[in-house]
Amino acid sequence: MEKYLKNYFGGGNASVSLTDEQNILESGIEINVQPPGKKLQNMMLLSGGEKAFTAIALLFAILKINPAPFCVLDEIEAALDDVNVYRFAEYLKKFSNNTQFLVITHRKGTMEVADTVYGVTMEENGISKLLSMKLKQ
């Protein structure tokens, strides 16, 4: 996870630990993160964008260890600014060799790296239309 945080944040540290090591099946997980220039703190004390980064870094760390064939992400990058949305999208491209991603998003940067885009439009009031586009890379 620390590797992905360093790539996203441009530095920093992170640790993941169990809250009850004697009872690992029912134990909680504590995530402490230190973005560059900040002190080490619990993930819950971070800003929305920093929390999103941390969660995304954890997701990619898990996928690196144990790739899943399919992954659904629902607006996972909503709290990120545009620059960091493009960073996220680059990671999606890197991991798409082993995992097929279905991403629900409104963010342009994420849609730009997609192979196929599906959308719903309402040209006339009350009439929805499904669109799909295959994108050339």
N, CA, C and O atoms as CSV, one atom per row, in Angstrom:
chain,resi,resn,atom,element,x,y,z
A,1,MET,N,N,0.826,-1.186,0.000
A,1,MET,CA,C,0.000,0.000,0.000
A,1,MET,C,C,0.870,1.250,0.000
A,1,MET,O,O,0.542,2.248,-0.641
A,2,GLU,N,N,1.974,1.181,0.722
A,2,GLU,CA,C,2.839,2.350,0.841
A,2,GLU,C,C,3.375,2.783,-0.519
A,2,GLU,O,O,3.508,3.977,-0.785
A,3,LYS,N,N,3.686,1.810,-1.383
A,3,LYS,CA,C,4.187,2.122,-2.723
A,3,LYS,C,C,3.158,2.943,-3.492
A,3,LYS,O,O,3.510,3.922,-4.150
A,4,TYR,N,N,1.898,2.550,-3.411
A,4,TYR,CA,C,0.855,3.242,-4.158
A,4,TYR,C,C,0.577,4.619,-3.575
A,4,TYR,O,O,0.294,5.563,-4.312
A,5,LEU,N,N,0.656,4.737,-2.248
A,5,LEU,CA,C,0.502,6.056,-1.633
A,5,LEU,C,C,1.603,6.991,-2.092
A,5,LEU,O,O,1.349,8.158,-2.387
A,6,LYS,N,N,2.829,6.483,-2.155
A,6,LYS,CA,C,3.947,7.320,-2.588
A,6,LYS,C,C,3.751,7.763,-4.030
A,6,LYS,O,O,4.065,8.903,-4.373
A,7,ASN,N,N,3.239,6.886,-4.873
A,7,ASN,CA,C,2.975,7.268,-6.259
A,7,ASN,C,C,1.854,8.296,-6.358
A,7,ASN,O,O,1.955,9.247,-7.132
A,8,TYR,N,N,0.788,8.115,-5.583
A,8,TYR,CA,C,-0.335,9.047,-5.615
A,8,TYR,C,C,0.010,10.377,-4.977
A,8,TYR,O,O,-0.146,11.428,-5.597
A,9,PHE,N,N,0.480,10.334,-3.738
A,9,PHE,CA,C,0.736,11.555,-2.980
A,9,PHE,C,C,2.069,12.198,-3.337
A,9,PHE,O,O,2.300,13.359,-2.999
A,10,GLY,N,N,2.941,11.473,-4.009
A,10,GLY,CA,C,4.278,11.978,-4.259
A,10,GLY,C,C,5.157,11.840,-3.029
A,10,GLY,O,O,6.102,12.609,-2.852
A,11,GLY,N,N,4.862,10.882,-2.189
A,11,GLY,CA,C,5.617,10.642,-0.962
A,11,GLY,C,C,4.682,10.221,0.146
A,11,GLY,O,O,3.504,9.953,-0.090
A,12,GLY,N,N,5.206,10.161,1.357
A,12,GLY,CA,C,4.386,9.800,2.510
A,12,GLY,C,C,4.583,8.360,2.936
A,12,GLY,O,O,5.356,7.613,2.336
A,13,ASN,N,N,3.867,7.986,3.988
A,13,ASN,CA,C,3.934,6.636,4.552
A,13,ASN,C,C,2.542,6.175,4.939
A,13,ASN,O,O,1.617,6.977,5.068
A,14,ALA,N,N,2.410,4.875,5.122
A,14,ALA,CA,C,1.136,4.310,5.552
A,14,ALA,C,C,1.383,2.994,6.271
A,14,ALA,O,O,2.381,2.312,6.035
A,15,SER,N,N,0.457,2.656,7.151
A,15,SER,CA,C,0.510,1.351,7.809
A,15,SER,C,C,-0.901,0.835,8.009
A,15,SER,O,O,-1.838,1.599,8.240
A,16,VAL,N,N,-1.031,-0.473,7.915
A,16,VAL,CA,C,-2.308,-1.147,8.141
A,16,VAL,C,C,-2.079,-2.156,9.247
A,16,VAL,O,O,-1.145,-2.955,9.176
A,17,SER,N,N,-2.927,-2.128,10.276
A,17,SER,CA,C,-2.766,-3.070,11.382
A,17,SER,C,C,-4.128,-3.540,11.874
A,17,SER,O,O,-5.144,-2.877,11.663
A,18,LEU,N,N,-4.131,-4.689,12.530
A,18,LEU,CA,C,-5.346,-5.234,13.130
A,18,LEU,C,C,-5.565,-4.585,14.498
A,18,LEU,O,O,-4.608,-4.312,15.223
A,19,THR,N,N,-6.818,-4.343,14.839
A,19,THR,CA,C,-7.104,-3.760,16.151
A,19,THR,C,C,-7.040,-4.811,17.254
A,19,THR,O,O,-6.800,-4.481,18.415
A,20,ASP,N,N,-7.254,-6.084,16.893
A,20,ASP,CA,C,-7.179,-7.177,17.875
A,20,ASP,C,C,-6.450,-8.351,17.228
A,20,ASP,O,O,-7.074,-9.189,16.576
A,21,GLU,N,N,-5.137,-8.411,17.405
A,21,GLU,CA,C,-4.341,-9.454,16.763
A,21,GLU,C,C,-4.622,-10.845,17.317
A,21,GLU,O,O,-4.301,-11.838,16.663
A,22,GLN,N,N,-5.210,-10.942,18.501
A,22,GLN,CA,C,-5.539,-12.237,19.094
A,22,GLN,C,C,-6.782,-12.852,18.467
A,22,GLN,O,O,-6.987,-14.062,18.557
A,23,ASN,N,N,-7.609,-12.032,17.834
A,23,ASN,CA,C,-8.865,-12.498,17.252
A,23,ASN,C,C,-8.959,-11.965,15.820
A,23,ASN,O,O,-9.754,-11.068,15.538
A,24,ILE,N,N,-8.146,-12.519,14.920
A,24,ILE,CA,C,-8.025,-11.946,13.587
A,24,ILE,C,C,-9.302,-12.069,12.748
A,24,ILE,O,O,-9.506,-11.267,11.836
A,25,LEU,N,N,-10.154,-13.039,13.029
A,25,LEU,CA,C,-11.372,-13.204,12.243
A,25,LEU,C,C,-12.415,-12.135,12.546
A,25,LEU,O,O,-13.248,-11.839,11.689
A,26,GLU,N,N,-12.391,-11.555,13.728
A,26,GLU,CA,C,-13.357,-10.525,14.101
A,26,GLU,C,C,-12.704,-9.172,14.351
A,26,GLU,O,O,-13.367,-8.220,14.760
A,27,SER,N,N,-11.417,-9.096,14.105
A,27,SER,CA,C,-10.668,-7.865,14.352
A,27,SER,C,C,-11.002,-6.788,13.330
A,27,SER,O,O,-11.318,-7.084,12.177
A,28,GLY,N,N,-10.927,-5.545,13.764
A,28,GLY,CA,C,-11.041,-4.418,12.853
A,28,GLY,C,C,-9.688,-4.114,12.246
A,28,GLY,O,O,-8.678,-4.712,12.619
A,29,ILE,N,N,-9.674,-3.185,11.314
A,29,ILE,CA,C,-8.431,-2.777,10.659
A,29,ILE,C,C,-8.220,-1.296,10.929
A,29,ILE,O,O,-9.136,-0.487,10.775
A,30,GLU,N,N,-7.014,-0.954,11.328
A,30,GLU,CA,C,-6.669,0.444,11.546
A,30,GLU,C,C,-5.681,0.869,10.465
A,30,GLU,O,O,-4.658,0.218,10.252
A,31,ILE,N,N,-5.999,1.963,9.791
A,31,ILE,CA,C,-5.150,2.472,8.724
A,31,ILE,C,C,-4.625,3.835,9.150
A,31,ILE,O,O,-5.399,4.760,9.396
A,32,ASN,N,N,-3.308,3.951,9.236
A,32,ASN,CA,C,-2.662,5.219,9.558
A,32,ASN,C,C,-1.893,5.693,8.339
A,32,ASN,O,O,-1.188,4.919,7.691
A,33,VAL,N,N,-2.037,6.970,8.035
A,33,VAL,CA,C,-1.477,7.521,6.811
A,33,VAL,C,C,-0.726,8.813,7.127
A,33,VAL,O,O,-1.137,9.595,7.984
A,34,GLN,N,N,0.370,9.017,6.424
A,34,GLN,CA,C,1.129,10.261,6.542
A,34,GLN,C,C,1.376,10.821,5.148
A,34,GLN,O,O,2.381,10.491,4.518
A,35,PRO,N,N,0.456,11.678,4.654
A,35,PRO,CA,C,0.724,12.341,3.376
A,35,PRO,C,C,1.950,13.248,3.515
A,35,PRO,O,O,2.288,13.640,4.632
A,36,PRO,N,N,2.618,13.590,2.424
A,36,PRO,CA,C,3.806,14.439,2.511
A,36,PRO,C,C,3.508,15.756,3.227
A,36,PRO,O,O,2.519,16.427,2.933
A,37,GLY,N,N,4.372,16.109,4.163
A,37,GLY,CA,C,4.233,17.366,4.878
A,37,GLY,C,C,3.241,17.345,6.022
A,37,GLY,O,O,3.000,18.378,6.647
A,38,LYS,N,N,2.661,16.192,6.308
A,38,LYS,CA,C,1.693,16.081,7.399
A,38,LYS,C,C,2.167,15.031,8.393
A,38,LYS,O,O,3.065,14.239,8.111
A,39,LYS,N,N,1.538,15.048,9.562
A,39,LYS,CA,C,1.891,14.053,10.570
A,39,LYS,C,C,1.141,12.747,10.327
A,39,LYS,O,O,0.117,12.726,9.646
A,40,LEU,N,N,1.662,11.663,10.890
A,40,LEU,CA,C,1.017,10.361,10.803
A,40,LEU,C,C,-0.284,10.407,11.591
A,40,LEU,O,O,-0.289,10.771,12.766
A,41,GLN,N,N,-1.389,10.039,10.946
A,41,GLN,CA,C,-2.690,10.085,11.613
A,41,GLN,C,C,-3.622,9.011,11.068
A,41,GLN,O,O,-3.380,8.427,10.012
A,42,ASN,N,N,-4.683,8.769,11.811
A,42,ASN,CA,C,-5.691,7.807,11.396
A,42,ASN,C,C,-6.348,8.291,10.111
A,42,ASN,O,O,-6.529,9.492,9.913
A,43,MET,N,N,-6.699,7.367,9.252
A,43,MET,CA,C,-7.306,7.696,7.966
A,43,MET,C,C,-8.566,8.541,8.120
A,43,MET,O,O,-8.852,9.379,7.265
A,44,MET,N,N,-9.313,8.337,9.183
A,44,MET,CA,C,-10.576,9.049,9.365
A,44,MET,C,C,-10.369,10.548,9.612
A,44,MET,O,O,-11.326,11.318,9.528
A,45,LEU,N,N,-9.147,10.971,9.913
A,45,LEU,CA,C,-8.858,12.377,10.167
A,45,LEU,C,C,-8.397,13.116,8.908
A,45,LEU,O,O,-8.096,14.308,8.969
A,46,LEU,N,N,-8.338,12.433,7.787
A,46,LEU,CA,C,-7.873,13.031,6.543
A,46,LEU,C,C,-9.007,13.756,5.826
A,46,LEU,O,O,-10.179,13.575,6.160
A,47,SER,N,N,-8.654,14.571,4.847
A,47,SER,CA,C,-9.653,15.238,4.014
A,47,SER,C,C,-10.322,14.204,3.106
A,47,SER,O,O,-9.865,13.065,3.011
A,48,GLY,N,N,-11.390,14.602,2.450
A,48,GLY,CA,C,-12.106,13.686,1.561
A,48,GLY,C,C,-11.241,13.158,0.437
A,48,GLY,O,O,-11.291,11.969,0.125
A,49,GLY,N,N,-10.440,14.030,-0.182
A,49,GLY,CA,C,-9.556,13.597,-1.259
A,49,GLY,C,C,-8.471,12.667,-0.769
A,49,GLY,O,O,-8.124,11.697,-1.443
A,50,GLU,N,N,-7.926,12.962,0.420
A,50,GLU,CA,C,-6.883,12.100,0.984
A,50,GLU,C,C,-7.444,10.740,1.379
A,50,GLU,O,O,-6.771,9.721,1.222
A,51,LYS,N,N,-8.665,10.715,1.888
A,51,LYS,CA,C,-9.314,9.433,2.200
A,51,LYS,C,C,-9.517,8.622,0.920
A,51,LYS,O,O,-9.266,7.417,0.892
A,52,ALA,N,N,-9.971,9.293,-0.131
A,52,ALA,CA,C,-10.181,8.609,-1.405
A,52,ALA,C,C,-8.864,8.047,-1.926
A,52,ALA,O,O,-8.811,6.900,-2.370
A,53,PHE,N,N,-7.793,8.854,-1.874
A,53,PHE,CA,C,-6.475,8.381,-2.294
A,53,PHE,C,C,-6.053,7.151,-1.512
A,53,PHE,O,O,-5.568,6.177,-2.088
A,54,THR,N,N,-6.237,7.196,-0.212
A,54,THR,CA,C,-5.825,6.088,0.639
A,54,THR,C,C,-6.620,4.827,0.296
A,54,THR,O,O,-6.054,3.739,0.202
A,55,ALA,N,N,-7.918,4.976,0.112
A,55,ALA,CA,C,-8.752,3.825,-0.245
A,55,ALA,C,C,-8.366,3.265,-1.609
A,55,ALA,O,O,-8.320,2.049,-1.790
A,56,ILE,N,N,-8.093,4.138,-2.558
A,56,ILE,CA,C,-7.685,3.698,-3.892
A,56,ILE,C,C,-6.334,2.987,-3.829
A,56,ILE,O,O,-6.138,1.959,-4.478
A,57,ALA,N,N,-5.405,3.538,-3.045
A,57,ALA,CA,C,-4.086,2.909,-2.891
A,57,ALA,C,C,-4.234,1.518,-2.275
A,57,ALA,O,O,-3.564,0.578,-2.704
A,58,LEU,N,N,-5.100,1.379,-1.281
A,58,LEU,CA,C,-5.340,0.077,-0.655
A,58,LEU,C,C,-5.954,-0.895,-1.662
A,58,LEU,O,O,-5.560,-2.060,-1.718
A,59,LEU,N,N,-6.913,-0.424,-2.455
A,59,LEU,CA,C,-7.531,-1.274,-3.476
A,59,LEU,C,C,-6.489,-1.789,-4.468
A,59,LEU,O,O,-6.456,-2.982,-4.767
A,60,PHE,N,N,-5.638,-0.896,-4.979
A,60,PHE,CA,C,-4.640,-1.321,-5.952
A,60,PHE,C,C,-3.580,-2.220,-5.326
A,60,PHE,O,O,-3.053,-3.106,-5.999
A,61,ALA,N,N,-3.260,-2.011,-4.056
A,61,ALA,CA,C,-2.315,-2.898,-3.371
A,61,ALA,C,C,-2.902,-4.307,-3.256
A,61,ALA,O,O,-2.195,-5.295,-3.454
A,62,ILE,N,N,-4.180,-4.395,-2.939
A,62,ILE,CA,C,-4.849,-5.702,-2.849
A,62,ILE,C,C,-4.896,-6.362,-4.225
A,62,ILE,O,O,-4.622,-7.555,-4.352
A,63,LEU,N,N,-5.243,-5.586,-5.258
A,63,LEU,CA,C,-5.303,-6.147,-6.615
A,63,LEU,C,C,-3.929,-6.590,-7.111
A,63,LEU,O,O,-3.831,-7.526,-7.905
A,64,LYS,N,N,-2.878,-5.933,-6.654
A,64,LYS,CA,C,-1.526,-6.332,-7.045
A,64,LYS,C,C,-1.180,-7.703,-6.458
A,64,LYS,O,O,-0.564,-8.535,-7.123
A,65,ILE,N,N,-1.584,-7.926,-5.204
A,65,ILE,CA,C,-1.303,-9.197,-4.524
A,65,ILE,C,C,-2.221,-10.306,-5.016
A,65,ILE,O,O,-1.780,-11.433,-5.244
A,66,ASN,N,N,-3.499,-9.982,-5.177
A,66,ASN,CA,C,-4.495,-10.982,-5.548
A,66,ASN,C,C,-5.415,-10.396,-6.619
A,66,ASN,O,O,-6.490,-9.892,-6.295
A,67,PRO,N,N,-5.007,-10.455,-7.889
A,67,PRO,CA,C,-5.821,-9.860,-8.955
A,67,PRO,C,C,-7.201,-10.504,-9.044
A,67,PRO,O,O,-7.341,-11.724,-8.958
A,68,ALA,N,N,-8.202,-9.670,-9.215
A,68,ALA,CA,C,-9.567,-10.147,-9.421
A,68,ALA,C,C,-9.882,-10.052,-10.909
A,68,ALA,O,O,-9.390,-9.145,-11.581
A,69,PRO,N,N,-10.689,-10.965,-11.436
A,69,PRO,CA,C,-10.995,-10.890,-12.866
A,69,PRO,C,C,-11.910,-9.713,-13.213
A,69,PRO,O,O,-11.930,-9.247,-14.352
A,70,PHE,N,N,-12.672,-9.234,-12.210
A,70,PHE,CA,C,-13.688,-8.203,-12.473
A,70,PHE,C,C,-13.812,-7.319,-11.245
A,70,PHE,O,O,-13.802,-7.822,-10.121
A,71,CYS,N,N,-13.927,-6.008,-11.436
A,71,CYS,CA,C,-14.016,-5.075,-10.314
A,71,CYS,C,C,-14.986,-3.948,-10.680
A,71,CYS,O,O,-14.835,-3.323,-11.729
A,72,VAL,N,N,-15.975,-3.684,-9.831
A,72,VAL,CA,C,-16.938,-2.608,-10.040
A,72,VAL,C,C,-16.586,-1.457,-9.107
A,72,VAL,O,O,-16.480,-1.645,-7.895
A,73,LEU,N,N,-16.405,-0.263,-9.673
A,73,LEU,CA,C,-16.070,0.931,-8.905
A,73,LEU,C,C,-17.140,1.985,-9.160
A,73,LEU,O,O,-17.358,2.389,-10.303
A,74,ASP,N,N,-17.798,2.424,-8.110
A,74,ASP,CA,C,-18.880,3.404,-8.232
A,74,ASP,C,C,-18.409,4.756,-7.723
A,74,ASP,O,O,-18.368,4.989,-6.515
A,75,GLU,N,N,-18.056,5.640,-8.636
A,75,GLU,CA,C,-17.612,7.004,-8.348
A,75,GLU,C,C,-16.535,7.055,-7.266
A,75,GLU,O,O,-16.574,7.900,-6.372
A,76,ILE,N,N,-15.572,6.135,-7.362
A,76,ILE,CA,C,-14.502,6.034,-6.378
A,76,ILE,C,C,-13.622,7.282,-6.381
A,76,ILE,O,O,-13.005,7.606,-5.366
A,77,GLU,N,N,-13.560,7.984,-7.513
A,77,GLU,CA,C,-12.685,9.137,-7.641
A,77,GLU,C,C,-13.429,10.462,-7.520
A,77,GLU,O,O,-12.888,11.507,-7.883
A,78,ALA,N,N,-14.661,10.436,-7.014
A,78,ALA,CA,C,-15.495,11.638,-6.951
A,78,ALA,C,C,-14.883,12.757,-6.111
A,78,ALA,O,O,-15.084,13.931,-6.425
A,79,ALA,N,N,-14.151,12.431,-5.063
A,79,ALA,CA,C,-13.592,13.456,-4.176
A,79,ALA,C,C,-12.245,13.997,-4.659
A,79,ALA,O,O,-11.669,14.873,-4.014
A,80,LEU,N,N,-11.738,13.491,-5.778
A,80,LEU,CA,C,-10.420,13.898,-6.261
A,80,LEU,C,C,-10.515,15.112,-7.176
A,80,LEU,O,O,-11.525,15.317,-7.849
A,81,ASP,N,N,-9.452,15.916,-7.192
A,81,ASP,CA,C,-9.384,17.017,-8.154
A,81,ASP,C,C,-8.980,16.455,-9.515
A,81,ASP,O,O,-8.626,15.281,-9.620
A,82,ASP,N,N,-9.032,17.287,-10.557
A,82,ASP,CA,C,-8.810,16.806,-11.929
A,82,ASP,C,C,-7.439,16.175,-12.133
A,82,ASP,O,O,-7.329,15.146,-12.799
A,83,VAL,N,N,-6.401,16.770,-11.575
A,83,VAL,CA,C,-5.056,16.218,-11.736
A,83,VAL,C,C,-4.993,14.804,-11.171
A,83,VAL,O,O,-4.420,13.910,-11.794
A,84,ASN,N,N,-5.571,14.600,-10.010
A,84,ASN,CA,C,-5.522,13.288,-9.371
A,84,ASN,C,C,-6.477,12.291,-10.009
A,84,ASN,O,O,-6.265,11.083,-9.897
A,85,VAL,N,N,-7.517,12.764,-10.671
A,85,VAL,CA,C,-8.379,11.862,-11.437
A,85,VAL,C,C,-7.573,11.249,-12.574
A,85,VAL,O,O,-7.723,10.063,-12.869
A,86,TYR,N,N,-6.720,12.043,-13.213
A,86,TYR,CA,C,-5.882,11.513,-14.293
A,86,TYR,C,C,-4.863,10.502,-13.746
A,86,TYR,O,O,-4.562,9.512,-14.412
A,87,ARG,N,N,-4.334,10.745,-12.543
A,87,ARG,CA,C,-3.433,9.763,-11.919
A,87,ARG,C,C,-4.170,8.445,-11.684
A,87,ARG,O,O,-3.653,7.368,-11.980
A,88,PHE,N,N,-5.382,8.550,-11.148
A,88,PHE,CA,C,-6.216,7.374,-10.906
A,88,PHE,C,C,-6.459,6.625,-12.219
A,88,PHE,O,O,-6.357,5.399,-12.270
A,89,ALA,N,N,-6.779,7.364,-13.270
A,89,ALA,CA,C,-7.076,6.748,-14.563
A,89,ALA,C,C,-5.856,6.002,-15.112
A,89,ALA,O,O,-6.001,4.949,-15.733
A,90,GLU,N,N,-4.662,6.541,-14.884
A,90,GLU,CA,C,-3.447,5.855,-15.324
A,90,GLU,C,C,-3.284,4.516,-14.602
A,90,GLU,O,O,-2.861,3.531,-15.205
A,91,TYR,N,N,-3.619,4.484,-13.317
A,91,TYR,CA,C,-3.555,3.217,-12.586
A,91,TYR,C,C,-4.589,2.235,-13.113
A,91,TYR,O,O,-4.313,1.038,-13.194
A,92,LEU,N,N,-5.768,2.713,-13.472
A,92,LEU,CA,C,-6.759,1.812,-14.064
A,92,LEU,C,C,-6.203,1.168,-15.323
A,92,LEU,O,O,-6.377,-0.032,-15.532
A,93,LYS,N,N,-5.537,1.947,-16.161
A,93,LYS,CA,C,-4.961,1.400,-17.385
A,93,LYS,C,C,-3.905,0.352,-17.072
A,93,LYS,O,O,-3.852,-0.688,-17.728
A,94,LYS,N,N,-3.058,0.614,-16.071
A,94,LYS,CA,C,-2.001,-0.338,-15.712
A,94,LYS,C,C,-2.576,-1.666,-15.234
A,94,LYS,O,O,-2.058,-2.732,-15.568
A,95,PHE,N,N,-3.647,-1.595,-14.451
A,95,PHE,CA,C,-4.214,-2.809,-13.860
A,95,PHE,C,C,-5.221,-3.497,-14.770
A,95,PHE,O,O,-5.659,-4.604,-14.459
A,96,SER,N,N,-5.601,-2.884,-15.875
A,96,SER,CA,C,-6.630,-3.466,-16.735
A,96,SER,C,C,-6.137,-4.679,-17.524
A,96,SER,O,O,-6.934,-5.346,-18.182
A,97,ASN,N,N,-4.831,-4.976,-17.468
A,97,ASN,CA,C,-4.336,-6.197,-18.106
A,97,ASN,C,C,-4.814,-7.438,-17.377
A,97,ASN,O,O,-5.053,-8.468,-18.008
A,98,ASN,N,N,-4.961,-7.360,-16.043
A,98,ASN,CA,C,-5.354,-8.517,-15.236
A,98,ASN,C,C,-6.782,-8.433,-14.719
A,98,ASN,O,O,-7.372,-9.453,-14.365
A,99,THR,N,N,-7.345,-7.228,-14.672
A,99,THR,CA,C,-8.669,-7.029,-14.094
A,99,THR,C,C,-9.523,-6.199,-15.040
A,99,THR,O,O,-9.073,-5.183,-15.570
A,100,GLN,N,N,-10.754,-6.639,-15.247
A,100,GLN,CA,C,-11.690,-5.854,-16.045
A,100,GLN,C,C,-12.451,-4.933,-15.095
A,100,GLN,O,O,-13.069,-5.400,-14.138
A,101,PHE,N,N,-12.408,-3.640,-15.355
A,101,PHE,CA,C,-13.053,-2.655,-14.481
A,101,PHE,C,C,-14.344,-2.157,-15.102
A,101,PHE,O,O,-14.387,-1.809,-16.282
A,102,LEU,N,N,-15.388,-2.125,-14.301
A,102,LEU,CA,C,-16.638,-1.459,-14.653
A,102,LEU,C,C,-16.695,-0.242,-13.737
A,102,LEU,O,O,-16.858,-0.379,-12.525
A,103,VAL,N,N,-16.561,0.943,-14.316
A,103,VAL,CA,C,-16.451,2.162,-13.524
A,103,VAL,C,C,-17.657,3.043,-13.783
A,103,VAL,O,O,-17.933,3.410,-14.925
A,104,ILE,N,N,-18.365,3.377,-12.737
A,104,ILE,CA,C,-19.466,4.325,-12.811
A,104,ILE,C,C,-18.871,5.681,-12.439
A,104,ILE,O,O,-18.347,5.848,-11.338
A,105,THR,N,N,-18.950,6.645,-13.351
A,105,THR,CA,C,-18.287,7.918,-13.118
A,105,THR,C,C,-18.930,9.035,-13.924
A,105,THR,O,O,-19.644,8.798,-14.898
A,106,HIS,N,N,-18.661,10.239,-13.497
A,106,HIS,CA,C,-19.006,11.433,-14.260
A,106,HIS,C,C,-17.739,12.202,-14.627
A,106,HIS,O,O,-17.818,13.265,-15.242
A,107,ARG,N,N,-16.578,11.677,-14.256
A,107,ARG,CA,C,-15.329,12.395,-14.410
A,107,ARG,C,C,-14.715,12.145,-15.783
A,107,ARG,O,O,-14.531,11.001,-16.197
A,108,LYS,N,N,-14.406,13.221,-16.470
A,108,LYS,CA,C,-13.864,13.172,-17.826
A,108,LYS,C,C,-12.557,12.385,-17.886
A,108,LYS,O,O,-12.368,11.572,-18.791
A,109,GLY,N,N,-11.655,12.615,-16.933
A,109,GLY,CA,C,-10.358,11.946,-16.940
A,109,GLY,C,C,-10.470,10.438,-16.876
A,109,GLY,O,O,-9.684,9.730,-17.506
A,110,THR,N,N,-11.434,9.939,-16.127
A,110,THR,CA,C,-11.636,8.489,-16.029
A,110,THR,C,C,-12.228,7.947,-17.327
A,110,THR,O,O,-11.824,6.886,-17.803
A,111,MET,N,N,-13.181,8.672,-17.896
A,111,MET,CA,C,-13.811,8.211,-19.132
A,111,MET,C,C,-12.832,8.181,-20.297
A,111,MET,O,O,-12.979,7.370,-21.212
A,112,GLU,N,N,-11.839,9.055,-20.269
A,112,GLU,CA,C,-10.884,9.125,-21.373
A,112,GLU,C,C,-10.027,7.872,-21.521
A,112,GLU,O,O,-9.532,7.602,-22.616
A,113,VAL,N,N,-9.839,7.101,-20.455
A,113,VAL,CA,C,-9.019,5.891,-20.551
A,113,VAL,C,C,-9.846,4.640,-20.806
A,113,VAL,O,O,-9.296,3.542,-20.897
A,114,ALA,N,N,-11.154,4.793,-20.922
A,114,ALA,CA,C,-12.035,3.638,-21.107
A,114,ALA,C,C,-11.933,3.080,-22.524
A,114,ALA,O,O,-11.658,3.808,-23.478
A,115,ASP,N,N,-12.158,1.782,-22.639
A,115,ASP,CA,C,-12.251,1.133,-23.949
A,115,ASP,C,C,-13.649,1.309,-24.528
A,115,ASP,O,O,-13.817,1.499,-25.733
A,116,THR,N,N,-14.646,1.242,-23.654
A,116,THR,CA,C,-16.045,1.388,-24.035
A,116,THR,C,C,-16.740,2.270,-23.014
A,116,THR,O,O,-16.512,2.145,-21.810
A,117,VAL,N,N,-17.585,3.155,-23.501
A,117,VAL,CA,C,-18.341,4.045,-22.621
A,117,VAL,C,C,-19.830,3.811,-22.869
A,117,VAL,O,O,-20.286,3.803,-24.013
A,118,TYR,N,N,-20.568,3.624,-21.802
A,118,TYR,CA,C,-22.018,3.502,-21.868
A,118,TYR,C,C,-22.610,4.701,-21.136
A,118,TYR,O,O,-22.080,5.132,-20.112
A,119,GLY,N,N,-23.686,5.226,-21.652
A,119,GLY,CA,C,-24.310,6.370,-21.010
A,119,GLY,C,C,-25.800,6.383,-21.252
A,119,GLY,O,O,-26.321,5.680,-22.117
A,120,VAL,N,N,-26.467,7.197,-20.470
A,120,VAL,CA,C,-27.908,7.383,-20.610
A,120,VAL,C,C,-28.135,8.860,-20.866
A,120,VAL,O,O,-27.616,9.711,-20.144
A,121,THR,N,N,-28.910,9.159,-21.893
A,121,THR,CA,C,-29.223,10.542,-22.208
A,121,THR,C,C,-30.730,10.715,-22.271
A,121,THR,O,O,-31.473,9.750,-22.449
A,122,MET,N,N,-31.166,11.939,-22.125
A,122,MET,CA,C,-32.589,12.230,-22.190
A,122,MET,C,C,-32.767,13.368,-23.195
A,122,MET,O,O,-32.787,14.543,-22.829
A,123,GLU,N,N,-32.897,12.990,-24.478
A,123,GLU,CA,C,-33.066,13.989,-25.529
A,123,GLU,C,C,-34.420,14.671,-25.434
A,123,GLU,O,O,-34.542,15.873,-25.672
A,124,GLU,N,N,-35.423,13.900,-25.088
A,124,GLU,CA,C,-36.770,14.439,-24.896
A,124,GLU,C,C,-37.153,14.226,-23.445
A,124,GLU,O,O,-36.771,13.222,-22.842
A,125,ASN,N,N,-37.887,15.139,-22.890
A,125,ASN,CA,C,-38.285,15.063,-21.495
A,125,ASN,C,C,-39.029,13.758,-21.211
A,125,ASN,O,O,-40.066,13.474,-21.811
A,126,GLY,N,N,-38.473,12.967,-20.278
A,126,GLY,CA,C,-39.112,11.723,-19.861
A,126,GLY,C,C,-38.762,10.511,-20.708
A,126,GLY,O,O,-39.230,9.411,-20.415
A,127,ILE,N,N,-37.951,10.677,-21.753
A,127,ILE,CA,C,-37.583,9.547,-22.607
A,127,ILE,C,C,-36.074,9.349,-22.523
A,127,ILE,O,O,-35.306,10.156,-23.048
A,128,SER,N,N,-35.653,8.272,-21.862
A,128,SER,CA,C,-34.230,7.967,-21.712
A,128,SER,C,C,-33.764,7.103,-22.868
A,128,SER,O,O,-34.521,6.298,-23.410
A,129,LYS,N,N,-32.517,7.284,-23.230
A,129,LYS,CA,C,-31.929,6.533,-24.339
A,129,LYS,C,C,-30.547,6.054,-23.906
A,129,LYS,O,O,-29.760,6.834,-23.369
A,130,LEU,N,N,-30.248,4.773,-24.135
A,130,LEU,CA,C,-28.958,4.196,-23.791
A,130,LEU,C,C,-28.008,4.332,-24.984
A,130,LEU,O,O,-28.358,3.998,-26.116
A,131,LEU,N,N,-26.799,4.829,-24.706
A,131,LEU,CA,C,-25.776,4.992,-25.730
A,131,LEU,C,C,-24.558,4.166,-25.386
A,131,LEU,O,O,-24.268,3.949,-24.209
A,132,SER,N,N,-23.839,3.701,-26.396
A,132,SER,CA,C,-22.557,3.035,-26.145
A,132,SER,C,C,-21.577,3.451,-27.234
A,132,SER,O,O,-21.944,3.654,-28.391
A,133,MET,N,N,-20.308,3.571,-26.818
A,133,MET,CA,C,-19.247,3.952,-27.751
A,133,MET,C,C,-18.021,3.108,-27.456
A,133,MET,O,O,-17.597,2.984,-26.307
A,134,LYS,N,N,-17.459,2.530,-28.503
A,134,LYS,CA,C,-16.146,1.878,-28.371
A,134,LYS,C,C,-15.117,2.937,-28.730
A,134,LYS,O,O,-15.213,3.588,-29.771
A,135,LEU,N,N,-14.138,3.098,-27.860
A,135,LEU,CA,C,-13.124,4.122,-28.066
A,135,LEU,C,C,-11.840,3.494,-28.573
A,135,LEU,O,O,-11.430,2.440,-28.087
A,136,LYS,N,N,-11.211,4.123,-29.534
A,136,LYS,CA,C,-9.918,3.652,-30.044
A,136,LYS,C,C,-8.828,4.264,-29.179
A,136,LYS,O,O,-8.855,5.459,-28.885
A,137,GLN,N,N,-7.869,3.441,-28.774
A,137,GLN,CA,C,-6.763,3.931,-27.938
A,137,GLN,C,C,-5.532,4.132,-28.766
A,137,GLN,O,O,-4.496,4.541,-28.242
